[in-house]
Amino acid sequence: MDLVYVEPMAKLDKLLEHILMRRGDANVQFEALCQLLKKIGFEERIRGDHHIFTMPGVEEILNLQPKNGKGKPYQVNQVRNVILHNRLTIGG
């Protein structure tokens, strides 16, 4: 059984702020980005290295892949746009 590190809520809050304030899309850790989306309420499905996130009530589907342990900058931008467009927050 693999152990999974879970980011503390304060770190996820800071990550959300980092993403929304456009502070370096190339410097977002992929695992933390996935945890943030799950805390917001997205469901994750994994196929190969594709992490597909969907959420009831949200039309957009996020298809993310890691690059050297980080999120791809254009995908972090997509995440930001979905969060802002749908007015999403941690916990609903």
PyMOL Python script that loads the backbone (N, CA, C, O; Angstrom):
from pymol import cmd

cmd.read_pdbstr("""\
ATOM      1  N   MET A   1       0.840  -1.175   0.000  1.00  0.00           N
ATOM      2  CA  MET A   1       0.000   0.000   0.000  1.00  0.00           C
ATOM      3  C   MET A   1       0.890   1.244   0.000  1.00  0.00           C
ATOM      4  O   MET A   1       1.788   1.369   0.832  1.00  0.00           O
ATOM      5  N   ASP A   2       0.638   2.157  -0.930  1.00  0.00           N
ATOM      6  CA  ASP A   2       1.418   3.389  -1.016  1.00  0.00           C
ATOM      7  C   ASP A   2       0.868   4.427  -0.052  1.00  0.00           C
ATOM      8  O   ASP A   2      -0.345   4.597   0.072  1.00  0.00           O
ATOM      9  N   LEU A   3       1.773   5.120   0.629  1.00  0.00           N
ATOM     10  CA  LEU A   3       1.371   6.220   1.480  1.00  0.00           C
ATOM     11  C   LEU A   3       1.262   7.478   0.635  1.00  0.00           C
ATOM     12  O   LEU A   3       2.097   7.724  -0.236  1.00  0.00           O
ATOM     13  N   VAL A   4       0.240   8.268   0.892  1.00  0.00           N
ATOM     14  CA  VAL A   4       0.015   9.495   0.140  1.00  0.00           C
ATOM     15  C   VAL A   4       0.119  10.660   1.103  1.00  0.00           C
ATOM     16  O   VAL A   4      -0.536  10.672   2.146  1.00  0.00           O
ATOM     17  N   TYR A   5       0.941  11.641   0.758  1.00  0.00           N
ATOM     18  CA  TYR A   5       1.072  12.833   1.583  1.00  0.00           C
ATOM     19  C   TYR A   5      -0.130  13.732   1.326  1.00  0.00           C
ATOM     20  O   TYR A   5      -0.479  14.010   0.179  1.00  0.00           O
ATOM     21  N   VAL A   6      -0.752  14.180   2.397  1.00  0.00           N
ATOM     22  CA  VAL A   6      -1.903  15.072   2.281  1.00  0.00           C
ATOM     23  C   VAL A   6      -1.485  16.451   2.760  1.00  0.00           C
ATOM     24  O   VAL A   6      -0.990  16.619   3.874  1.00  0.00           O
ATOM     25  N   GLU A   7      -1.696  17.442   1.887  1.00  0.00           N
ATOM     26  CA  GLU A   7      -1.358  18.820   2.230  1.00  0.00           C
ATOM     27  C   GLU A   7      -2.269  19.327   3.347  1.00  0.00           C
ATOM     28  O   GLU A   7      -3.478  19.104   3.299  1.00  0.00           O
ATOM     29  N   PRO A   8      -1.708  20.005   4.354  1.00  0.00           N
ATOM     30  CA  PRO A   8      -2.567  20.639   5.362  1.00  0.00           C
ATOM     31  C   PRO A   8      -3.455  21.699   4.700  1.00  0.00           C
ATOM     32  O   PRO A   8      -3.088  22.272   3.675  1.00  0.00           O
ATOM     33  N   MET A   9      -4.614  21.951   5.291  1.00  0.00           N
ATOM     34  CA  MET A   9      -5.576  22.889   4.712  1.00  0.00           C
ATOM     35  C   MET A   9      -4.969  24.268   4.490  1.00  0.00           C
ATOM     36  O   MET A   9      -5.251  24.903   3.474  1.00  0.00           O
ATOM     37  N   ALA A  10      -4.142  24.745   5.416  1.00  0.00           N
ATOM     38  CA  ALA A  10      -3.537  26.067   5.259  1.00  0.00           C
ATOM     39  C   ALA A  10      -2.680  26.122   3.990  1.00  0.00           C
ATOM     40  O   ALA A  10      -2.658  27.140   3.299  1.00  0.00           O
ATOM     41  N   LYS A  11      -1.978  25.032   3.687  1.00  0.00           N
ATOM     42  CA  LYS A  11      -1.162  25.009   2.471  1.00  0.00           C
ATOM     43  C   LYS A  11      -2.040  25.018   1.234  1.00  0.00           C
ATOM     44  O   LYS A  11      -1.688  25.635   0.228  1.00  0.00           O
ATOM     45  N   LEU A  12      -3.179  24.341   1.296  1.00  0.00           N
ATOM     46  CA  LEU A  12      -4.089  24.349   0.148  1.00  0.00           C
ATOM     47  C   LEU A  12      -4.691  25.740  -0.038  1.00  0.00           C
ATOM     48  O   LEU A  12      -4.878  26.188  -1.169  1.00  0.00           O
ATOM     49  N   ASP A  13      -4.996  26.427   1.066  1.00  0.00           N
ATOM     50  CA  ASP A  13      -5.483  27.805   0.975  1.00  0.00           C
ATOM     51  C   ASP A  13      -4.441  28.696   0.303  1.00  0.00           C
ATOM     52  O   ASP A  13      -4.771  29.514  -0.555  1.00  0.00           O
ATOM     53  N   LYS A  14      -3.179  28.528   0.702  1.00  0.00           N
ATOM     54  CA  LYS A  14      -2.101  29.324   0.106  1.00  0.00           C
ATOM     55  C   LYS A  14      -1.913  28.979  -1.369  1.00  0.00           C
ATOM     56  O   LYS A  14      -1.652  29.859  -2.190  1.00  0.00           O
ATOM     57  N   LEU A  15      -2.046  27.695  -1.700  1.00  0.00           N
ATOM     58  CA  LEU A  15      -1.922  27.291  -3.097  1.00  0.00           C
ATOM     59  C   LEU A  15      -3.041  27.902  -3.927  1.00  0.00           C
ATOM     60  O   LEU A  15      -2.799  28.386  -5.032  1.00  0.00           O
ATOM     61  N   LEU A  16      -4.263  27.885  -3.406  1.00  0.00           N
ATOM     62  CA  LEU A  16      -5.387  28.493  -4.120  1.00  0.00           C
ATOM     63  C   LEU A  16      -5.120  29.978  -4.346  1.00  0.00           C
ATOM     64  O   LEU A  16      -5.352  30.493  -5.439  1.00  0.00           O
ATOM     65  N   GLU A  17      -4.635  30.662  -3.321  1.00  0.00           N
ATOM     66  CA  GLU A  17      -4.304  32.083  -3.454  1.00  0.00           C
ATOM     67  C   GLU A  17      -3.206  32.277  -4.495  1.00  0.00           C
ATOM     68  O   GLU A  17      -3.285  33.189  -5.318  1.00  0.00           O
ATOM     69  N   HIS A  18      -2.182  31.423  -4.463  1.00  0.00           N
ATOM     70  CA  HIS A  18      -1.069  31.479  -5.420  1.00  0.00           C
ATOM     71  C   HIS A  18      -1.595  31.366  -6.855  1.00  0.00           C
ATOM     72  O   HIS A  18      -1.185  32.118  -7.739  1.00  0.00           O
ATOM     73  N   ILE A  19      -2.502  30.421  -7.070  1.00  0.00           N
ATOM     74  CA  ILE A  19      -3.050  30.201  -8.414  1.00  0.00           C
ATOM     75  C   ILE A  19      -3.917  31.386  -8.840  1.00  0.00           C
ATOM     76  O   ILE A  19      -3.797  31.876  -9.963  1.00  0.00           O
ATOM     77  N   LEU A  20      -4.787  31.840  -7.945  1.00  0.00           N
ATOM     78  CA  LEU A  20      -5.698  32.930  -8.301  1.00  0.00           C
ATOM     79  C   LEU A  20      -4.976  34.254  -8.514  1.00  0.00           C
ATOM     80  O   LEU A  20      -5.435  35.096  -9.286  1.00  0.00           O
ATOM     81  N   MET A  21      -3.847  34.442  -7.835  1.00  0.00           N
ATOM     82  CA  MET A  21      -3.091  35.692  -7.972  1.00  0.00           C
ATOM     83  C   MET A  21      -2.081  35.632  -9.120  1.00  0.00           C
ATOM     84  O   MET A  21      -1.314  36.572  -9.326  1.00  0.00           O
ATOM     85  N   ARG A  22      -2.083  34.526  -9.862  1.00  0.00           N
ATOM     86  CA  ARG A  22      -1.206  34.340 -11.028  1.00  0.00           C
ATOM     87  C   ARG A  22       0.273  34.454 -10.657  1.00  0.00           C
ATOM     88  O   ARG A  22       1.045  35.122 -11.344  1.00  0.00           O
ATOM     89  N   ARG A  23       0.651  33.799  -9.575  1.00  0.00           N
ATOM     90  CA  ARG A  23       2.036  33.838  -9.091  1.00  0.00           C
ATOM     91  C   ARG A  23       2.816  32.627  -9.581  1.00  0.00           C
ATOM     92  O   ARG A  23       3.051  31.699  -8.806  1.00  0.00           O
ATOM     93  N   GLY A  24       3.214  32.611 -10.815  1.00  0.00           N
ATOM     94  CA  GLY A  24       4.094  31.560 -11.311  1.00  0.00           C
ATOM     95  C   GLY A  24       3.407  30.234 -11.569  1.00  0.00           C
ATOM     96  O   GLY A  24       3.519  29.310 -10.764  1.00  0.00           O
ATOM     97  N   ASP A  25       2.707  30.133 -12.668  1.00  0.00           N
ATOM     98  CA  ASP A  25       2.002  28.901 -13.010  1.00  0.00           C
ATOM     99  C   ASP A  25       2.953  27.718 -13.193  1.00  0.00           C
ATOM    100  O   ASP A  25       2.526  26.570 -13.075  1.00  0.00           O
ATOM    101  N   ALA A  26       4.215  27.971 -13.474  1.00  0.00           N
ATOM    102  CA  ALA A  26       5.181  26.894 -13.702  1.00  0.00           C
ATOM    103  C   ALA A  26       5.686  26.289 -12.392  1.00  0.00           C
ATOM    104  O   ALA A  26       6.381  25.274 -12.417  1.00  0.00           O
ATOM    105  N   ASN A  27       5.354  26.887 -11.261  1.00  0.00           N
ATOM    106  CA  ASN A  27       5.892  26.432  -9.977  1.00  0.00           C
ATOM    107  C   ASN A  27       4.846  25.799  -9.074  1.00  0.00           C
ATOM    108  O   ASN A  27       4.953  25.890  -7.851  1.00  0.00           O
ATOM    109  N   VAL A  28       3.841  25.162  -9.651  1.00  0.00           N
ATOM    110  CA  VAL A  28       2.787  24.528  -8.864  1.00  0.00           C
ATOM    111  C   VAL A  28       3.033  23.022  -8.830  1.00  0.00           C
ATOM    112  O   VAL A  28       3.056  22.368  -9.872  1.00  0.00           O
ATOM    113  N   GLN A  29       3.218  22.473  -7.626  1.00  0.00           N
ATOM    114  CA  GLN A  29       3.433  21.040  -7.483  1.00  0.00           C
ATOM    115  C   GLN A  29       2.181  20.285  -7.940  1.00  0.00           C
ATOM    116  O   GLN A  29       1.066  20.624  -7.543  1.00  0.00           O
ATOM    117  N   PHE A  30       2.372  19.263  -8.773  1.00  0.00           N
ATOM    118  CA  PHE A  30       1.256  18.545  -9.375  1.00  0.00           C
ATOM    119  C   PHE A  30       0.377  17.870  -8.333  1.00  0.00           C
ATOM    120  O   PHE A  30      -0.847  17.979  -8.399  1.00  0.00           O
ATOM    121  N   GLU A  31       0.982  17.171  -7.368  1.00  0.00           N
ATOM    122  CA  GLU A  31       0.191  16.464  -6.357  1.00  0.00           C
ATOM    123  C   GLU A  31      -0.634  17.435  -5.521  1.00  0.00           C
ATOM    124  O   GLU A  31      -1.781  17.140  -5.186  1.00  0.00           O
ATOM    125  N   ALA A  32      -0.066  18.588  -5.180  1.00  0.00           N
ATOM    126  CA  ALA A  32      -0.800  19.587  -4.408  1.00  0.00           C
ATOM    127  C   ALA A  32      -1.960  20.144  -5.238  1.00  0.00           C
ATOM    128  O   ALA A  32      -3.037  20.401  -4.699  1.00  0.00           O
ATOM    129  N   LEU A  33      -1.750  20.331  -6.537  1.00  0.00           N
ATOM    130  CA  LEU A  33      -2.808  20.812  -7.424  1.00  0.00           C
ATOM    131  C   LEU A  33      -3.966  19.811  -7.454  1.00  0.00           C
ATOM    132  O   LEU A  33      -5.130  20.206  -7.402  1.00  0.00           O
ATOM    133  N   CYS A  34      -3.648  18.527  -7.536  1.00  0.00           N
ATOM    134  CA  CYS A  34      -4.678  17.484  -7.535  1.00  0.00           C
ATOM    135  C   CYS A  34      -5.435  17.485  -6.209  1.00  0.00           C
ATOM    136  O   CYS A  34      -6.661  17.372  -6.197  1.00  0.00           O
ATOM    137  N   GLN A  35      -4.721  17.609  -5.100  1.00  0.00           N
ATOM    138  CA  GLN A  35      -5.366  17.634  -3.788  1.00  0.00           C
ATOM    139  C   GLN A  35      -6.276  18.850  -3.650  1.00  0.00           C
ATOM    140  O   GLN A  35      -7.361  18.759  -3.075  1.00  0.00           O
ATOM    141  N   LEU A  36      -5.830  19.986  -4.178  1.00  0.00           N
ATOM    142  CA  LEU A  36      -6.649  21.194  -4.133  1.00  0.00           C
ATOM    143  C   LEU A  36      -7.958  20.976  -4.884  1.00  0.00           C
ATOM    144  O   LEU A  36      -9.027  21.313  -4.376  1.00  0.00           O
ATOM    145  N   LEU A  37      -7.883  20.419  -6.082  1.00  0.00           N
ATOM    146  CA  LEU A  37      -9.095  20.192  -6.868  1.00  0.00           C
ATOM    147  C   LEU A  37     -10.046  19.233  -6.150  1.00  0.00           C
ATOM    148  O   LEU A  37     -11.262  19.422  -6.190  1.00  0.00           O
ATOM    149  N   LYS A  38      -9.503  18.213  -5.497  1.00  0.00           N
ATOM    150  CA  LYS A  38     -10.357  17.278  -4.759  1.00  0.00           C
ATOM    151  C   LYS A  38     -11.004  17.967  -3.555  1.00  0.00           C
ATOM    152  O   LYS A  38     -12.167  17.699  -3.251  1.00  0.00           O
ATOM    153  N   LYS A  39     -10.272  18.853  -2.862  1.00  0.00           N
ATOM    154  CA  LYS A  39     -10.837  19.598  -1.727  1.00  0.00           C
ATOM    155  C   LYS A  39     -11.935  20.552  -2.184  1.00  0.00           C
ATOM    156  O   LYS A  39     -12.892  20.801  -1.452  1.00  0.00           O
ATOM    157  N   ILE A  40     -11.794  21.084  -3.395  1.00  0.00           N
ATOM    158  CA  ILE A  40     -12.818  21.975  -3.945  1.00  0.00           C
ATOM    159  C   ILE A  40     -14.092  21.189  -4.254  1.00  0.00           C
ATOM    160  O   ILE A  40     -15.193  21.738  -4.214  1.00  0.00           O
ATOM    161  N   GLY A  41     -13.931  19.898  -4.561  1.00  0.00           N
ATOM    162  CA  GLY A  41     -15.101  19.072  -4.826  1.00  0.00           C
ATOM    163  C   GLY A  41     -15.057  18.293  -6.125  1.00  0.00           C
ATOM    164  O   GLY A  41     -16.031  17.634  -6.487  1.00  0.00           O
ATOM    165  N   PHE A  42     -13.939  18.361  -6.830  1.00  0.00           N
ATOM    166  CA  PHE A  42     -13.798  17.616  -8.075  1.00  0.00           C
ATOM    167  C   PHE A  42     -13.570  16.141  -7.790  1.00  0.00           C
ATOM    168  O   PHE A  42     -12.977  15.776  -6.775  1.00  0.00           O
ATOM    169  N   GLU A  43     -14.042  15.307  -8.690  1.00  0.00           N
ATOM    170  CA  GLU A  43     -13.772  13.874  -8.639  1.00  0.00           C
ATOM    171  C   GLU A  43     -12.648  13.594  -9.622  1.00  0.00           C
ATOM    172  O   GLU A  43     -12.620  14.150 -10.720  1.00  0.00           O
ATOM    173  N   GLU A  44     -11.715  12.722  -9.221  1.00  0.00           N
ATOM    174  CA  GLU A  44     -10.536  12.422 -10.038  1.00  0.00           C
ATOM    175  C   GLU A  44     -10.639  11.018 -10.614  1.00  0.00           C
ATOM    176  O   GLU A  44     -10.982  10.061  -9.920  1.00  0.00           O
ATOM    177  N   ARG A  45     -10.334  10.922 -11.899  1.00  0.00           N
ATOM    178  CA  ARG A  45     -10.218   9.637 -12.588  1.00  0.00           C
ATOM    179  C   ARG A  45      -8.849   9.631 -13.239  1.00  0.00           C
ATOM    180  O   ARG A  45      -8.457  10.625 -13.849  1.00  0.00           O
ATOM    181  N   ILE A  46      -8.110   8.531 -13.125  1.00  0.00           N
ATOM    182  CA  ILE A  46      -6.748   8.476 -13.655  1.00  0.00           C
ATOM    183  C   ILE A  46      -6.678   7.429 -14.752  1.00  0.00           C
ATOM    184  O   ILE A  46      -7.112   6.289 -14.583  1.00  0.00           O
ATOM    185  N   ARG A  47      -6.117   7.851 -15.885  1.00  0.00           N
ATOM    186  CA  ARG A  47      -5.840   6.939 -17.002  1.00  0.00           C
ATOM    187  C   ARG A  47      -4.420   7.214 -17.460  1.00  0.00           C
ATOM    188  O   ARG A  47      -4.142   8.235 -18.089  1.00  0.00           O
ATOM    189  N   GLY A  48      -3.520   6.287 -17.135  1.00  0.00           N
ATOM    190  CA  GLY A  48      -2.105   6.517 -17.440  1.00  0.00           C
ATOM    191  C   GLY A  48      -1.609   7.679 -16.604  1.00  0.00           C
ATOM    192  O   GLY A  48      -1.749   7.671 -15.381  1.00  0.00           O
ATOM    193  N   ASP A  49      -1.025   8.687 -17.260  1.00  0.00           N
ATOM    194  CA  ASP A  49      -0.586   9.874 -16.518  1.00  0.00           C
ATOM    195  C   ASP A  49      -1.593  11.014 -16.627  1.00  0.00           C
ATOM    196  O   ASP A  49      -1.304  12.136 -16.212  1.00  0.00           O
ATOM    197  N   HIS A  50      -2.769  10.738 -17.181  1.00  0.00           N
ATOM    198  CA  HIS A  50      -3.821  11.746 -17.290  1.00  0.00           C
ATOM    199  C   HIS A  50      -4.715  11.683 -16.051  1.00  0.00           C
ATOM    200  O   HIS A  50      -5.291  10.642 -15.734  1.00  0.00           O
ATOM    201  N   HIS A  51      -4.815  12.799 -15.372  1.00  0.00           N
ATOM    202  CA  HIS A  51      -5.690  12.934 -14.217  1.00  0.00           C
ATOM    203  C   HIS A  51      -6.864  13.786 -14.681  1.00  0.00           C
ATOM    204  O   HIS A  51      -6.705  14.969 -14.983  1.00  0.00           O
ATOM    205  N   ILE A  52      -8.036  13.177 -14.735  1.00  0.00           N
ATOM    206  CA  ILE A  52      -9.214  13.838 -15.292  1.00  0.00           C
ATOM    207  C   ILE A  52     -10.129  14.219 -14.133  1.00  0.00           C
ATOM    208  O   ILE A  52     -10.537  13.366 -13.345  1.00  0.00           O
ATOM    209  N   PHE A  53     -10.443  15.499 -14.037  1.00  0.00           N
ATOM    210  CA  PHE A  53     -11.248  16.021 -12.940  1.00  0.00           C
ATOM    211  C   PHE A  53     -12.586  16.519 -13.464  1.00  0.00           C
ATOM    212  O   PHE A  53     -12.652  17.310 -14.406  1.00  0.00           O
ATOM    213  N   THR A  54     -13.655  16.035 -12.827  1.00  0.00           N
ATOM    214  CA  THR A  54     -15.006  16.484 -13.162  1.00  0.00           C
ATOM    215  C   THR A  54     -15.726  16.837 -11.864  1.00  0.00           C
ATOM    216  O   THR A  54     -15.363  16.382 -10.779  1.00  0.00           O
ATOM    217  N   MET A  55     -16.759  17.666 -12.016  1.00  0.00           N
ATOM    218  CA  MET A  55     -17.533  18.072 -10.847  1.00  0.00           C
ATOM    219  C   MET A  55     -18.965  18.344 -11.300  1.00  0.00           C
ATOM    220  O   MET A  55     -19.186  19.032 -12.297  1.00  0.00           O
ATOM    221  N   PRO A  56     -19.941  17.801 -10.562  1.00  0.00           N
ATOM    222  CA  PRO A  56     -21.331  18.104 -10.909  1.00  0.00           C
ATOM    223  C   PRO A  56     -21.573  19.609 -10.881  1.00  0.00           C
ATOM    224  O   PRO A  56     -21.148  20.293  -9.950  1.00  0.00           O
ATOM    225  N   GLY A  57     -22.246  20.115 -11.887  1.00  0.00           N
ATOM    226  CA  GLY A  57     -22.535  21.542 -11.967  1.00  0.00           C
ATOM    227  C   GLY A  57     -21.455  22.355 -12.660  1.00  0.00           C
ATOM    228  O   GLY A  57     -21.635  23.548 -12.906  1.00  0.00           O
ATOM    229  N   VAL A  58     -20.325  21.712 -12.979  1.00  0.00           N
ATOM    230  CA  VAL A  58     -19.239  22.393 -13.681  1.00  0.00           C
ATOM    231  C   VAL A  58     -19.120  21.752 -15.063  1.00  0.00           C
ATOM    232  O   VAL A  58     -18.846  20.559 -15.186  1.00  0.00           O
ATOM    233  N   GLU A  59     -19.328  22.554 -16.085  1.00  0.00           N
ATOM    234  CA  GLU A  59     -19.332  22.051 -17.455  1.00  0.00           C
ATOM    235  C   GLU A  59     -17.952  21.596 -17.922  1.00  0.00           C
ATOM    236  O   GLU A  59     -17.827  20.603 -18.639  1.00  0.00           O
ATOM    237  N   GLU A  60     -16.920  22.329 -17.511  1.00  0.00           N
ATOM    238  CA  GLU A  60     -15.566  22.049 -17.968  1.00  0.00           C
ATOM    239  C   GLU A  60     -15.021  20.772 -17.346  1.00  0.00           C
ATOM    240  O   GLU A  60     -15.325  20.440 -16.201  1.00  0.00           O
ATOM    241  N   ILE A  61     -14.213  20.067 -18.122  1.00  0.00           N
ATOM    242  CA  ILE A  61     -13.483  18.891 -17.654  1.00  0.00           C
ATOM    243  C   ILE A  61     -12.005  19.257 -17.671  1.00  0.00           C
ATOM    244  O   ILE A  61     -11.497  19.753 -18.676  1.00  0.00           O
ATOM    245  N   LEU A  62     -11.316  19.013 -16.561  1.00  0.00           N
ATOM    246  CA  LEU A  62      -9.887  19.312 -16.480  1.00  0.00           C
ATOM    247  C   LEU A  62      -9.105  18.028 -16.691  1.00  0.00           C
ATOM    248  O   LEU A  62      -9.296  17.054 -15.962  1.00  0.00           O
ATOM    249  N   ASN A  63      -8.229  18.021 -17.679  1.00  0.00           N
ATOM    250  CA  ASN A  63      -7.382  16.874 -17.997  1.00  0.00           C
ATOM    251  C   ASN A  63      -5.942  17.320 -17.756  1.00  0.00           C
ATOM    252  O   ASN A  63      -5.380  18.066 -18.558  1.00  0.00           O
ATOM    253  N   LEU A  64      -5.347  16.866 -16.657  1.00  0.00           N
ATOM    254  CA  LEU A  64      -4.028  17.333 -16.240  1.00  0.00           C
ATOM    255  C   LEU A  64      -3.004  16.212 -16.317  1.00  0.00           C
ATOM    256  O   LEU A  64      -3.318  15.049 -16.064  1.00  0.00           O
ATOM    257  N   GLN A  65      -1.781  16.574 -16.666  1.00  0.00           N
ATOM    258  CA  GLN A  65      -0.664  15.641 -16.658  1.00  0.00           C
ATOM    259  C   GLN A  65       0.524  16.329 -15.983  1.00  0.00           C
ATOM    260  O   GLN A  65       0.756  17.522 -16.180  1.00  0.00           O
ATOM    261  N   PRO A  66       1.276  15.559 -15.180  1.00  0.00           N
ATOM    262  CA  PRO A  66       2.457  16.154 -14.533  1.00  0.00           C
ATOM    263  C   PRO A  66       3.618  16.297 -15.519  1.00  0.00           C
ATOM    264  O   PRO A  66       3.727  15.553 -16.494  1.00  0.00           O
ATOM    265  N   LYS A  67       4.466  17.260 -15.239  1.00  0.00           N
ATOM    266  CA  LYS A  67       5.714  17.423 -15.980  1.00  0.00           C
ATOM    267  C   LYS A  67       6.785  17.713 -14.944  1.00  0.00           C
ATOM    268  O   LYS A  67       6.818  18.790 -14.347  1.00  0.00           O
ATOM    269  N   ASN A  68       7.662  16.733 -14.740  1.00  0.00           N
ATOM    270  CA  ASN A  68       8.726  16.854 -13.735  1.00  0.00           C
ATOM    271  C   ASN A  68       8.170  17.174 -12.348  1.00  0.00           C
ATOM    272  O   ASN A  68       8.759  17.963 -11.609  1.00  0.00           O
ATOM    273  N   GLY A  69       7.044  16.568 -11.997  1.00  0.00           N
ATOM    274  CA  GLY A  69       6.463  16.739 -10.676  1.00  0.00           C
ATOM    275  C   GLY A  69       5.645  18.005 -10.499  1.00  0.00           C
ATOM    276  O   GLY A  69       5.131  18.267  -9.411  1.00  0.00           O
ATOM    277  N   LYS A  70       5.522  18.782 -11.544  1.00  0.00           N
ATOM    278  CA  LYS A  70       4.777  20.040 -11.462  1.00  0.00           C
ATOM    279  C   LYS A  70       3.652  20.030 -12.476  1.00  0.00           C
ATOM    280  O   LYS A  70       3.652  19.252 -13.429  1.00  0.00           O
ATOM    281  N   GLY A  71       2.689  20.920 -12.247  1.00  0.00           N
ATOM    282  CA  GLY A  71       1.614  21.088 -13.216  1.00  0.00           C
ATOM    283  C   GLY A  71       2.119  21.877 -14.408  1.00  0.00           C
ATOM    284  O   GLY A  71       2.957  22.767 -14.263  1.00  0.00           O
ATOM    285  N   LYS A  72       1.610  21.551 -15.581  1.00  0.00           N
ATOM    286  CA  LYS A  72       1.984  22.316 -16.769  1.00  0.00           C
ATOM    287  C   LYS A  72       1.362  23.705 -16.655  1.00  0.00           C
ATOM    288  O   LYS A  72       0.191  23.827 -16.295  1.00  0.00           O
ATOM    289  N   PRO A  73       2.135  24.763 -16.959  1.00  0.00           N
ATOM    290  CA  PRO A  73       1.628  26.131 -16.775  1.00  0.00           C
ATOM    291  C   PRO A  73       0.294  26.402 -17.468  1.00  0.00           C
ATOM    292  O   PRO A  73      -0.567  27.065 -16.891  1.00  0.00           O
ATOM    293  N   TYR A  74       0.106  25.910 -18.679  1.00  0.00           N
ATOM    294  CA  TYR A  74      -1.150  26.201 -19.365  1.00  0.00           C
ATOM    295  C   TYR A  74      -2.314  25.472 -18.690  1.00  0.00           C
ATOM    296  O   TYR A  74      -3.452  25.940 -18.747  1.00  0.00           O
ATOM    297  N   GLN A  75      -2.037  24.331 -18.053  1.00  0.00           N
ATOM    298  CA  GLN A  75      -3.090  23.607 -17.345  1.00  0.00           C
ATOM    299  C   GLN A  75      -3.421  24.285 -16.011  1.00  0.00           C
ATOM    300  O   GLN A  75      -4.580  24.292 -15.596  1.00  0.00           O
ATOM    301  N   VAL A  76      -2.423  24.850 -15.340  1.00  0.00           N
ATOM    302  CA  VAL A  76      -2.678  25.625 -14.118  1.00  0.00           C
ATOM    303  C   VAL A  76      -3.552  26.826 -14.477  1.00  0.00           C
ATOM    304  O   VAL A  76      -4.451  27.188 -13.718  1.00  0.00           O
ATOM    305  N   ASN A  77      -3.294  27.440 -15.625  1.00  0.00           N
ATOM    306  CA  ASN A  77      -4.117  28.548 -16.110  1.00  0.00           C
ATOM    307  C   ASN A  77      -5.554  28.077 -16.348  1.00  0.00           C
ATOM    308  O   ASN A  77      -6.498  28.792 -16.012  1.00  0.00           O
ATOM    309  N   GLN A  78      -5.730  26.893 -16.920  1.00  0.00           N
ATOM    310  CA  GLN A  78      -7.073  26.340 -17.133  1.00  0.00           C
ATOM    311  C   GLN A  78      -7.784  26.134 -15.796  1.00  0.00           C
ATOM    312  O   GLN A  78      -8.967  26.445 -15.661  1.00  0.00           O
ATOM    313  N   VAL A  79      -7.056  25.609 -14.813  1.00  0.00           N
ATOM    314  CA  VAL A  79      -7.631  25.399 -13.481  1.00  0.00           C
ATOM    315  C   VAL A  79      -8.103  26.743 -12.915  1.00  0.00           C
ATOM    316  O   VAL A  79      -9.218  26.839 -12.401  1.00  0.00           O
ATOM    317  N   ARG A  80      -7.269  27.769 -13.005  1.00  0.00           N
ATOM    318  CA  ARG A  80      -7.632  29.100 -12.505  1.00  0.00           C
ATOM    319  C   ARG A  80      -8.896  29.604 -13.187  1.00  0.00           C
ATOM    320  O   ARG A  80      -9.802  30.115 -12.529  1.00  0.00           O
ATOM    321  N   ASN A  81      -8.955  29.459 -14.507  1.00  0.00           N
ATOM    322  CA  ASN A  81     -10.123  29.944 -15.245  1.00  0.00           C
ATOM    323  C   ASN A  81     -11.401  29.211 -14.833  1.00  0.00           C
ATOM    324  O   ASN A  81     -12.455  29.834 -14.714  1.00  0.00           O
ATOM    325  N   VAL A  82     -11.320  27.907 -14.618  1.00  0.00           N
ATOM    326  CA  VAL A  82     -12.488  27.131 -14.188  1.00  0.00           C
ATOM    327  C   VAL A  82     -12.920  27.550 -12.782  1.00  0.00           C
ATOM    328  O   VAL A  82     -14.111  27.713 -12.518  1.00  0.00           O
ATOM    329  N   ILE A  83     -11.948  27.725 -11.882  1.00  0.00           N
ATOM    330  CA  ILE A  83     -12.264  28.147 -10.514  1.00  0.00           C
ATOM    331  C   ILE A  83     -12.944  29.507 -10.528  1.00  0.00           C
ATOM    332  O   ILE A  83     -13.965  29.698  -9.866  1.00  0.00           O
ATOM    333  N   LEU A  84     -12.391  30.444 -11.272  1.00  0.00           N
ATOM    334  CA  LEU A  84     -12.961  31.802 -11.313  1.00  0.00           C
ATOM    335  C   LEU A  84     -14.311  31.813 -12.020  1.00  0.00           C
ATOM    336  O   LEU A  84     -15.257  32.426 -11.525  1.00  0.00           O
ATOM    337  N   HIS A  85     -14.418  31.155 -13.153  1.00  0.00           N
ATOM    338  CA  HIS A  85     -15.663  31.146 -13.933  1.00  0.00           C
ATOM    339  C   HIS A  85     -16.828  30.555 -13.135  1.00  0.00           C
ATOM    340  O   HIS A  85     -17.960  31.029 -13.235  1.00  0.00           O
ATOM    341  N   ASN A  86     -16.544  29.527 -12.350  1.00  0.00           N
ATOM    342  CA  ASN A  86     -17.585  28.840 -11.587  1.00  0.00           C
ATOM    343  C   ASN A  86     -17.666  29.295 -10.129  1.00  0.00           C
ATOM    344  O   ASN A  86     -18.476  28.788  -9.353  1.00  0.00           O
ATOM    345  N   ARG A  87     -16.814  30.257  -9.769  1.00  0.00           N
ATOM    346  CA  ARG A  87     -16.789  30.814  -8.413  1.00  0.00           C
ATOM    347  C   ARG A  87     -16.657  29.712  -7.355  1.00  0.00           C
ATOM    348  O   ARG A  87     -17.431  29.643  -6.400  1.00  0.00           O
ATOM    349  N   LEU A  88     -15.661  28.863  -7.555  1.00  0.00           N
ATOM    350  CA  LEU A  88     -15.436  27.713  -6.666  1.00  0.00           C
ATOM    351  C   LEU A  88     -14.528  28.095  -5.506  1.00  0.00           C
ATOM    352  O   LEU A  88     -13.670  28.969  -5.629  1.00  0.00           O
ATOM    353  N   THR A  89     -14.733  27.423  -4.382  1.00  0.00           N
ATOM    354  CA  THR A  89     -13.888  27.624  -3.206  1.00  0.00           C
ATOM    355  C   THR A  89     -13.610  26.260  -2.575  1.00  0.00           C
ATOM    356  O   THR A  89     -14.248  25.266  -2.921  1.00  0.00           O
ATOM    357  N   ILE A  90     -12.668  26.223  -1.663  1.00  0.00           N
ATOM    358  CA  ILE A  90     -12.376  24.980  -0.947  1.00  0.00           C
ATOM    359  C   ILE A  90     -13.583  24.625  -0.088  1.00  0.00           C
ATOM    360  O   ILE A  90     -14.104  25.458   0.653  1.00  0.00           O
ATOM    361  N   GLY A  91     -14.006  23.400  -0.200  1.00  0.00           N
ATOM    362  CA  GLY A  91     -15.138  22.925   0.591  1.00  0.00           C
ATOM    363  C   GLY A  91     -16.493  23.231  -0.039  1.00  0.00           C
ATOM    364  O   GLY A  91     -17.525  23.109   0.619  1.00  0.00           O
ATOM    365  N   GLY A  92     -16.495  23.627  -1.306  1.00  0.00           N
ATOM    366  CA  GLY A  92     -17.793  23.807  -1.961  1.00  0.00           C
ATOM    367  C   GLY A  92     -17.976  25.180  -2.424  1.00  0.00           C
ATOM    368  O   GLY A  92     -19.015  25.505  -2.999  1.00  0.00           O
TER     369      GLY A  92
END
""", "prot")
cmd.dss("prot")
cmd.show_as("cartoon", "prot")
cmd.util.cbc("prot")
cmd.orient("prot")
